[in-house]
Amino acid sequence: MPGCERHSLPSMVAEAKAAYAVGGQGVRPVPESGRRAEDERGEEAYNPAGIVPTAVRMLKAALPESVVFTDVALDPYSSEGHDGVVRGGEIVNDETIEQLCKQALCQARAGTDFVAPSDMMDGRVGAIRDALDSHGFQKKTYQQDPANGREALIELALDEAEGAGHGDGQAGMPYLDVIRRLKENTQLPVAAYHVSGEYAMLKAAAERGWLDERKAALEALLCFKRAGATT
């Protein structure tokens, strides 16, 4: 997409340093593993020498005070391109959760501060929480993609009971009402996620001269804050 770059590991660290210097205290590396690293079970996801664990170690070495978030999902490593293990044309929930737990543990061992599951498997928050606890890692897993306001509150309550440490509203702009309701119904921090589709729309409009890109981006962030997002 316009304005997006794929970084090498060294340039990623340089970009994170530049962001940190102007107040950007958190970073979430998103991997491009390459076809050679993909298989039907996404086993590269928990390779200690893989791209994400390596990125985490490099970021924490260069910026020890920064907060590193890592995505937990199999799609960057799956030959099927899905977030889970596929059997007979269907996602296999429990087998996928086993893989996700291995992935989360691998990321935690590398030094990530937050593991952020985006896969949407049933029961994965509790399973990941248990896996981290049983291996001496204390905090924190989160992520919920709301289908509607009421379900979002139910899912947040379930995830919080399973040990989630953060609530996440995505996509941000279409779900400002959900972000507000999440904030009103939990003591957890609530994040707003400005997803790639929102970015693409803003960027396309700016390229056509329909809006001021900087003003529109800052207004979007202000909307998240006004709705109740803490990050």
C-alpha positions in Angstrom: 0.0 0.0 0.0 1.2 3.6 -0.5 3.4 4.8 2.2 4.1 1.4 3.6 7.5 -0.2 3.6 8.8 -3.7 4.4 11.8 -3.3 6.7 14.8 -5.5 7.1 15.6 -6.3 10.7 18.3 -3.6 11.0 16.1 -0.9 9.4 13.2 -2.0 11.7 15.4 -1.2 14.7 16.4 2.1 13.2 12.7 3.0 12.6 11.8 2.0 16.2 14.6 4.1 17.5 13.4 7.1 15.5 9.9 6.6 16.8 11.1 6.2 20.4 13.0 9.5 20.1 9.8 11.4 19.5 7.7 9.5 22.1 6.7 6.3 20.4 7.3 3.9 23.3 5.7 0.7 21.8 6.4 -1.3 18.7 4.6 -4.3 17.1 6.7 -6.1 14.4 4.6 -7.9 11.8 6.5 -10.6 9.9 6.9 -11.6 6.3 8.2 -15.1 6.7 8.5 -16.0 3.0 7.2 -19.1 1.2 10.2 -21.3 2.2 9.3 -20.9 5.9 5.6 -21.9 5.4 4.0 -25.3 6.1 0.6 -26.7 6.8 1.1 -26.5 10.6 2.9 -23.1 10.7 5.8 -24.6 12.6 8.1 -21.6 11.8 5.9 -19.6 14.2 7.8 -21.1 17.1 11.2 -21.3 15.7 13.5 -19.6 18.3 15.7 -18.4 15.4 12.7 -17.2 13.4 12.1 -13.6 12.2 9.8 -12.5 15.1 11.9 -13.8 18.0 15.0 -12.4 16.3 13.2 -9.0 15.9 12.1 -9.0 19.5 15.7 -9.7 20.8 17.1 -6.9 18.6 14.4 -4.4 19.7 14.9 -5.1 23.4 18.7 -5.0 23.0 18.5 -1.6 21.2 15.5 -0.1 23.2 15.3 -2.0 26.5 12.7 0.5 27.9 10.4 0.2 24.9 7.3 -2.0 25.0 7.2 -4.8 22.4 3.9 -6.4 21.2 3.9 -9.6 19.1 1.1 -11.1 17.2 0.0 -14.6 17.9 -1.5 -16.2 14.8 -0.3 -18.8 12.2 -1.2 -17.0 9.0 2.3 -15.6 8.2 3.7 -19.2 8.5 0.8 -21.3 7.1 1.0 -22.7 3.6 -2.8 -22.4 3.6 -2.7 -18.7 4.5 -5.1 -19.1 7.4 -4.7 -18.2 11.1 -5.1 -21.9 12.0 -4.3 -25.5 11.1 -6.4 -26.6 8.2 -7.7 -30.2 7.9 -10.1 -31.2 5.2 -10.8 -27.6 4.3 -11.7 -26.6 7.8 -9.8 -24.8 10.6 -9.0 -27.3 13.4 -9.5 -25.3 16.6 -7.8 -27.4 19.3 -4.8 -28.3 17.2 -4.4 -24.7 16.3 -4.4 -23.7 20.0 -1.6 -26.1 20.7 0.5 -24.3 18.0 -0.5 -20.9 19.2 0.7 -21.8 22.8 4.1 -22.8 21.4 4.2 -19.6 19.4 3.4 -17.4 22.4 6.0 -19.2 24.6 8.6 -18.7 21.9 7.8 -15.0 21.8 7.9 -14.7 25.5 11.2 -16.5 25.8 12.6 -14.0 23.2 11.5 -11.1 25.5 8.3 -9.7 24.2 6.3 -7.7 26.7 2.8 -8.5 25.3 1.6 -11.5 23.2 -1.5 -10.4 21.2 -3.6 -13.2 19.8 -5.4 -12.2 16.6 -6.4 -15.7 15.4 -9.9 -15.9 16.9 -9.8 -19.6 18.0 -12.2 -20.5 20.8 -10.5 -20.8 24.1 -7.1 -19.7 23.1 -6.7 -16.8 25.6 -7.1 -19.2 28.6 -4.8 -21.8 27.0 -2.1 -19.3 26.2 -2.5 -17.8 29.7 -2.1 -21.2 31.3 0.9 -22.0 29.0 2.7 -18.8 30.0 1.9 -19.2 33.7 3.2 -22.8 33.7 6.5 -21.7 32.2 7.0 -18.7 34.5 5.7 -15.9 32.3 3.2 -13.7 34.2 1.6 -11.2 31.8 -0.5 -10.6 29.5 -2.6 -11.8 26.5 -5.4 -10.0 24.8 -7.4 -9.4 21.6 -11.0 -9.3 20.6 -12.6 -8.4 17.3 -16.2 -7.4 18.1 -19.0 -8.5 15.8 -21.5 -6.3 17.6 -21.6 -4.3 20.9 -23.3 -6.9 23.1 -21.2 -9.8 21.9 -18.0 -7.7 22.3 -18.9 -7.1 26.0 -19.6 -10.8 26.5 -16.3 -11.8 24.8 -14.4 -9.2 26.8 -15.8 -10.6 30.1 -14.9 -14.2 29.1 -11.4 -13.1 28.0 -10.9 -11.1 31.2 -12.0 -14.1 33.3 -9.5 -16.3 31.4 -6.7 -13.9 32.4 -6.6 -11.3 29.6 -4.7 -8.1 30.5 -5.9 -5.7 27.8 -9.0 -5.0 25.7 -8.6 -4.2 22.0 -11.2 -2.6 19.7 -10.6 -3.1 16.0 -11.3 -1.8 13.4 -11.1 1.5 15.4 -13.2 4.0 13.6 -16.2 1.8 12.8 -16.3 0.6 16.4 -15.9 3.8 18.4 -19.2 2.9 20.2 -17.7 -0.5 21.1 -14.5 1.1 22.4 -16.7 3.4 24.7 -18.7 0.4 26.0 -15.6 -1.6 26.6 -14.1 1.2 28.6 -17.2 1.6 30.7 -17.4 -2.2 31.5 -13.8 -3.1 32.4 -10.9 -1.9 34.5 -8.5 -3.2 31.9 -6.7 -0.8 29.5 -8.6 -0.5 26.2 -6.7 -0.1 22.9 -8.0 1.2 19.6 -6.5 -0.5 16.5 -6.4 1.7 13.4 -6.3 -1.2 10.9 -4.9 -1.4 7.4 -8.3 -0.9 5.7 -8.8 2.4 7.6 -5.3 3.5 6.7 -5.9 2.6 3.0 -9.0 4.7 2.8 -7.4 7.7 4.4 -4.3 7.4 2.2 -6.4 7.0 -1.0 -8.5 10.1 -0.1 -5.3 12.1 0.6 -3.7 11.1 -2.7 -6.8 12.4 -4.5 -6.7 15.7 -2.6 -10.0 15.0 -0.9 -8.6 15.7 2.6 -5.6 16.8 4.5 -3.8 13.6 5.4 -2.1 14.8 8.6 -5.3 16.5 9.9 -7.4 13.4 9.1 -4.9 11.1 10.8 -4.7 13.2 13.9 -8.5 13.5 14.0 -8.8 9.7 13.9 -6.4 9.4 16.9 -8.4 12.1 18.7 -11.6 10.1 18.1 -10.1 7.0 19.6 -9.0 9.0 22.7 -12.4 10.6 23.0 -14.2 7.2 22.8 -12.1 6.1 25.8 -9.1 4.3 24.4 -6.1 4.4 26.6 -3.7 3.4 23.9 
